[in-house]
Amino acid sequence: MPTALWIAHVHVTDAEAYGRYAAGAGPAIATHGGVFLARGGRYVQLEGNDRARNVVARFPSLEAAVACYNSPEYQAALAHAKGASLRDLMVVEEIG
């Protein structure tokens, strides 16, 4: 089964609330087999909407990434990000 990448592009509008999201989201992602490959580091915006925080995590499968997103632990963390950020999030299957 191919692995999958969870890719988020984020503009944080409330750093304190978003910090609470990050504190809960990291463990939830790890519980579902997610491993961070990039998390807010340097980047160059070449096209599209510029969002200063970019996160990439690898999961064992697309299904594992979606299960993580839908999990009670992640949803509890996500409640802190709502209203504290503008986000685009996708999961894309890697080429095997």
Backbone as ProteinMPNN parsed JSONL, in Angstrom:
{"seq_chain_A": "MPTALWIAHVHVTDAEAYGRYAAGAGPAIATHGGVFLARGGRYVQLEGNDRARNVVARFPSLEAAVACYNSPEYQAALAHAKGASLRDLMVVEEIG", "coords_chain_A": {"N_chain_A": [[0.848, -1.18, 0.0], [0.627, 2.206, -0.871], [2.348, 4.96, 0.688], [1.244, 8.095, 2.15], [1.006, 11.65, 1.864], [0.369, 14.252, 4.062], [-0.514, 17.447, 3.637], [-0.299, 20.712, 4.579], [-1.122, 24.117, 4.353], [-0.806, 27.097, 5.942], [-2.052, 30.073, 7.422], [-1.523, 31.743, 10.242], [-3.604, 33.328, 12.543], [-4.061, 33.714, 15.202], [-1.776, 33.204, 17.387], [-1.492, 32.077, 19.963], [-3.789, 30.421, 20.366], [-3.404, 28.77, 18.173], [-1.075, 27.519, 18.897], [-2.012, 25.844, 20.923], [-3.483, 24.115, 19.332], [-1.371, 22.918, 17.837], [0.019, 21.616, 19.877], [-1.716, 19.562, 20.561], [-2.228, 18.34, 18.116], [0.169, 17.223, 17.126], [0.817, 14.855, 18.765], [-1.511, 13.358, 18.122], [-1.211, 12.947, 15.385], [1.164, 11.44, 15.378], [0.265, 9.15, 16.738], [-1.264, 7.948, 14.79], [0.585, 7.044, 13.034], [1.856, 9.029, 11.634], [4.602, 10.986, 10.452], [6.517, 13.835, 10.754], [7.773, 15.668, 8.025], [8.261, 18.208, 7.18], [7.868, 21.252, 8.88], [6.863, 24.162, 9.217], [9.241, 25.354, 8.323], [11.816, 26.989, 6.332], [10.83, 28.328, 3.155], [9.953, 28.86, -0.311], [7.693, 30.734, -2.023], [6.307, 30.075, -5.02], [4.09, 30.018, -6.699], [0.54, 30.678, -6.505], [-1.408, 30.983, -3.426], [0.158, 32.574, -0.727], [1.107, 31.185, 2.233], [2.415, 31.323, 5.348], [3.083, 29.195, 7.051], [3.931, 25.939, 6.542], [3.284, 22.528, 6.383], [4.262, 19.175, 6.242], [3.504, 15.817, 6.484], [4.225, 12.365, 6.625], [2.271, 9.484, 6.182], [1.402, 6.033, 6.84], [-0.512, 5.247, 4.986], [-3.066, 6.541, 2.779], [-5.53, 6.135, 3.912], [-4.888, 5.925, 6.641], [-4.064, 8.543, 7.178], [-6.446, 9.975, 6.738], [-8.035, 8.778, 8.673], [-6.705, 9.691, 10.932], [-7.242, 12.459, 10.761], [-10.009, 12.413, 11.187], [-10.16, 11.43, 13.741], [-11.07, 11.457, 17.25], [-9.089, 12.647, 18.891], [-7.552, 14.271, 17.158], [-9.547, 15.956, 16.165], [-10.284, 17.293, 18.508], [-7.968, 18.799, 18.946], [-8.003, 20.294, 16.591], [-10.142, 22.0, 16.986], [-9.027, 24.181, 18.272], [-7.619, 25.418, 16.239], [-9.488, 26.376, 14.491], [-10.807, 29.444, 13.616], [-8.47, 30.533, 14.433], [-6.755, 30.457, 12.398], [-6.146, 30.392, 8.83], [-6.527, 27.814, 6.639], [-5.355, 25.37, 4.336], [-5.713, 22.035, 3.606], [-4.629, 18.898, 2.569], [-4.555, 15.441, 1.593], [-2.378, 13.374, -0.082], [-1.697, 10.607, -2.071], [1.37, 8.892, -2.262], [3.625, 8.091, -4.941], [4.186, 4.742, -5.589]], "CA_chain_A": [[0.0, 0.0, 0.0], [1.454, 3.418, -0.93], [2.269, 5.946, 1.761], [0.519, 9.307, 1.768], [1.49, 12.9, 2.448], [-0.595, 15.217, 4.61], [0.104, 18.718, 3.28], [-1.082, 21.841, 5.084], [-0.629, 25.48, 4.132], [-1.521, 27.761, 7.027], [-1.8, 31.453, 7.851], [-1.943, 31.802, 11.637], [-4.141, 34.633, 12.943], [-4.024, 33.755, 16.67], [-0.65, 32.308, 17.69], [-1.713, 31.362, 21.223], [-4.746, 29.344, 20.103], [-2.802, 27.824, 17.234], [-0.119, 26.746, 19.691], [-2.771, 24.772, 21.569], [-3.755, 23.144, 18.267], [-0.136, 22.189, 17.512], [0.36, 20.756, 21.012], [-2.569, 18.38, 20.503], [-2.197, 17.703, 16.795], [1.392, 16.426, 16.973], [0.629, 13.506, 19.297], [-2.558, 12.648, 17.367], [-0.607, 12.544, 14.115], [2.103, 10.352, 15.68], [-0.527, 7.97, 17.096], [-1.764, 7.346, 13.558], [1.711, 6.669, 12.184], [2.371, 10.181, 10.899], [5.948, 11.468, 10.755], [6.69, 15.139, 10.13], [8.883, 15.869, 7.095], [8.467, 19.66, 7.186], [6.957, 21.836, 9.859], [7.075, 25.584, 9.408], [10.598, 25.79, 7.988], [12.015, 27.908, 5.202], [10.142, 27.971, 1.915], [9.87, 29.884, -1.353], [6.389, 30.682, -2.677], [6.494, 30.298, -6.453], [2.775, 30.265, -7.305], [-0.601, 30.483, -5.621], [-1.564, 31.743, -2.19], [1.265, 32.475, 0.219], [0.767, 30.91, 3.623], [3.757, 31.267, 5.939], [3.355, 27.931, 7.751], [3.716, 24.795, 5.658], [3.529, 21.301, 7.128], [4.14, 17.925, 5.489], [3.697, 14.617, 7.297], [4.04, 11.113, 5.877], [1.485, 8.464, 6.865], [1.544, 4.715, 6.219], [-1.467, 5.124, 3.882], [-4.057, 7.606, 2.677], [-6.572, 5.815, 4.875], [-4.384, 6.264, 7.974], [-4.078, 10.001, 7.295], [-7.841, 10.404, 6.861], [-8.47, 8.311, 9.995], [-6.13, 10.636, 11.882], [-8.022, 13.704, 10.691], [-11.342, 12.177, 11.737], [-10.073, 10.888, 15.097], [-11.456, 12.392, 18.318], [-7.923, 13.384, 19.382], [-7.199, 15.339, 16.22], [-10.654, 16.915, 16.112], [-10.181, 18.128, 19.706], [-6.901, 19.766, 18.68], [-8.434, 21.151, 15.482], [-11.053, 23.026, 17.505], [-8.221, 25.36, 18.609], [-7.146, 26.058, 15.005], [-10.618, 27.055, 13.847], [-10.861, 30.808, 14.086], [-7.112, 30.983, 14.752], [-5.922, 30.266, 11.212], [-6.708, 30.072, 7.515], [-5.783, 26.587, 6.331], [-5.647, 24.432, 3.257], [-5.165, 20.743, 4.007], [-4.934, 17.804, 1.654], [-3.783, 14.224, 1.712], [-2.102, 12.88, -1.423], [-0.996, 9.328, -2.071], [2.68, 8.929, -2.92], [3.88, 7.104, -5.988], [4.776, 3.568, -4.936]], "C_chain_A": [[0.893, 1.243, 0.0], [1.289, 4.288, 0.319], [1.559, 7.185, 1.234], [1.111, 10.507, 2.488], [0.307, 13.775, 2.848], [0.082, 16.564, 4.411], [-0.815, 19.85, 3.722], [-0.355, 23.142, 4.778], [-1.469, 26.371, 5.047], [-1.076, 29.213, 7.185], [-2.382, 31.562, 9.257], [-2.399, 33.222, 11.967], [-4.176, 34.804, 14.459], [-2.985, 32.726, 17.124], [-0.879, 31.499, 18.96], [-2.67, 30.181, 21.018], [-4.149, 28.312, 19.161], [-1.744, 26.971, 17.923], [-0.803, 25.597, 20.427], [-3.14, 23.695, 20.554], [-2.519, 22.282, 18.017], [0.233, 21.217, 18.628], [-0.478, 19.477, 21.005], [-2.472, 17.624, 19.205], [-0.984, 16.801, 16.628], [1.249, 15.014, 17.514], [-0.441, 12.704, 18.546], [-2.009, 12.13, 16.047], [0.346, 11.371, 14.341], [1.362, 9.057, 16.009], [-1.014, 7.228, 15.866], [-0.651, 7.036, 12.559], [2.294, 7.801, 11.377], [3.735, 10.606, 11.394], [6.133, 12.79, 10.022], [7.933, 15.16, 9.247], [9.246, 17.348, 7.006], [7.431, 20.249, 8.129], [7.34, 23.283, 10.102], [8.458, 26.092, 9.08], [10.633, 26.784, 6.835], [11.281, 27.397, 3.977], [10.249, 29.133, 0.934], [8.527, 29.701, -2.03], [6.579, 31.02, -4.147], [5.186, 30.598, -7.171], [1.713, 30.138, -6.227], [-0.566, 31.358, -4.383], [-0.409, 31.495, -1.234], [0.714, 32.277, 1.617], [2.085, 30.592, 4.315], [4.08, 29.96, 6.653], [2.968, 26.79, 6.829], [4.143, 23.541, 6.401], [3.322, 20.11, 6.208], [4.423, 16.784, 6.454], [3.439, 13.402, 6.414], [3.283, 10.125, 6.769], [1.657, 7.139, 6.149], [0.608, 4.516, 5.017], [-2.375, 6.347, 3.869], [-5.136, 7.39, 3.728], [-6.153, 6.163, 6.304], [-4.408, 7.772, 8.201], [-5.499, 10.519, 7.489], [-8.402, 9.967, 8.218], [-7.929, 9.231, 11.086], [-6.965, 11.908, 11.922], [-9.372, 13.545, 11.381], [-11.331, 11.69, 13.182], [-10.516, 11.926, 16.133], [-10.291, 13.232, 18.822], [-7.558, 14.548, 18.457], [-8.307, 16.392, 16.165], [-10.657, 17.826, 17.336], [-9.1, 19.192, 19.521], [-7.347, 20.779, 17.63], [-9.38, 22.25, 15.944], [-10.291, 24.305, 17.87], [-7.752, 26.11, 17.363], [-8.265, 26.827, 14.305], [-10.778, 28.433, 14.46], [-9.492, 31.373, 14.437], [-6.197, 30.883, 13.547], [-6.786, 30.148, 9.97], [-5.873, 28.917, 7.01], [-6.285, 25.948, 5.047], [-4.978, 23.137, 3.674], [-5.586, 19.698, 2.993], [-4.096, 16.606, 2.027], [-3.619, 13.682, 0.291], [-1.279, 11.606, -1.321], [0.313, 9.466, -2.826], [2.749, 7.869, -4.01], [4.655, 5.963, -5.366], [6.07, 3.107, -5.477]], "O_chain_A": [[1.827, 1.323, 0.798], [0.216, 4.335, 0.921], [1.304, 7.312, 0.036], [1.651, 10.384, 3.588], [-0.621, 13.999, 2.071], [1.155, 16.798, 4.967], [-1.965, 19.934, 3.291], [0.863, 23.246, 4.926], [-2.695, 26.398, 4.941], [0.109, 29.534, 7.093], [-3.597, 31.482, 9.437], [-1.686, 34.191, 11.709], [-4.307, 35.925, 14.949], [-3.278, 31.535, 17.231], [-0.489, 30.333, 19.018], [-2.381, 29.066, 21.453], [-4.365, 27.112, 19.332], [-1.548, 25.813, 17.555], [-0.243, 24.506, 20.542], [-3.115, 22.505, 20.868], [-2.611, 21.054, 17.989], [0.709, 20.114, 18.357], [0.008, 18.42, 21.406], [-2.616, 16.401, 19.181], [-1.095, 15.723, 16.045], [1.532, 14.056, 16.795], [-0.288, 11.497, 18.358], [-2.307, 11.007, 15.64], [0.333, 10.41, 13.572], [1.791, 7.979, 15.597], [-1.162, 6.006, 15.896], [-0.914, 6.794, 11.382], [3.144, 7.57, 10.517], [4.005, 10.593, 12.595], [5.93, 12.865, 8.81], [9.008, 14.727, 9.661], [10.406, 17.695, 6.783], [6.282, 19.812, 8.174], [8.046, 23.602, 11.058], [8.824, 27.18, 9.525], [9.611, 27.337, 6.428], [11.129, 26.191, 3.785], [10.596, 30.251, 1.315], [8.243, 28.626, -2.558], [6.971, 32.138, -4.481], [5.171, 31.349, -8.146], [1.955, 29.561, -5.167], [0.188, 32.327, -4.296], [-0.043, 30.351, -0.966], [-0.05, 33.1, 2.121], [2.795, 29.676, 3.899], [5.256, 29.647, 6.843], [1.822, 26.688, 6.392], [5.229, 23.491, 6.979], [2.331, 20.04, 5.481], [5.439, 16.775, 7.15], [2.549, 13.413, 5.564], [3.605, 9.952, 7.944], [2.02, 7.115, 4.973], [0.899, 3.711, 4.133], [-2.436, 7.095, 4.845], [-5.602, 8.34, 4.358], [-6.97, 6.643, 7.09], [-4.738, 8.229, 9.295], [-5.73, 11.404, 8.312], [-9.162, 10.709, 8.841], [-8.628, 9.517, 12.058], [-7.348, 12.375, 12.995], [-9.823, 14.45, 12.083], [-12.393, 11.551, 13.789], [-10.358, 13.129, 15.92], [-10.474, 14.405, 19.147], [-7.291, 15.66, 18.913], [-8.024, 17.589, 16.123], [-10.993, 19.005, 17.224], [-9.294, 20.349, 19.893], [-7.098, 21.977, 17.767], [-9.412, 23.326, 15.347], [-10.85, 25.398, 17.785], [-7.511, 27.315, 17.426], [-8.011, 27.811, 13.611], [-10.873, 28.572, 15.68], [-9.367, 32.567, 14.709], [-5.007, 31.183, 13.64], [-7.979, 29.851, 10.038], [-4.647, 29.015, 6.953], [-7.473, 25.986, 4.726], [-3.807, 23.134, 4.055], [-6.752, 19.622, 2.607], [-3.064, 16.729, 2.687], [-4.595, 13.547, -0.447], [-0.297, 11.538, -0.582], [0.367, 10.078, -3.893], [2.015, 6.88, -3.987], [5.663, 6.182, -4.694], [6.632, 2.129, -4.986]]}, "name": "protein", "num_of_chains": 1, "seq": "MPTALWIAHVHVTDAEAYGRYAAGAGPAIATHGGVFLARGGRYVQLEGNDRARNVVARFPSLEAAVACYNSPEYQAALAHAKGASLRDLMVVEEIG"}
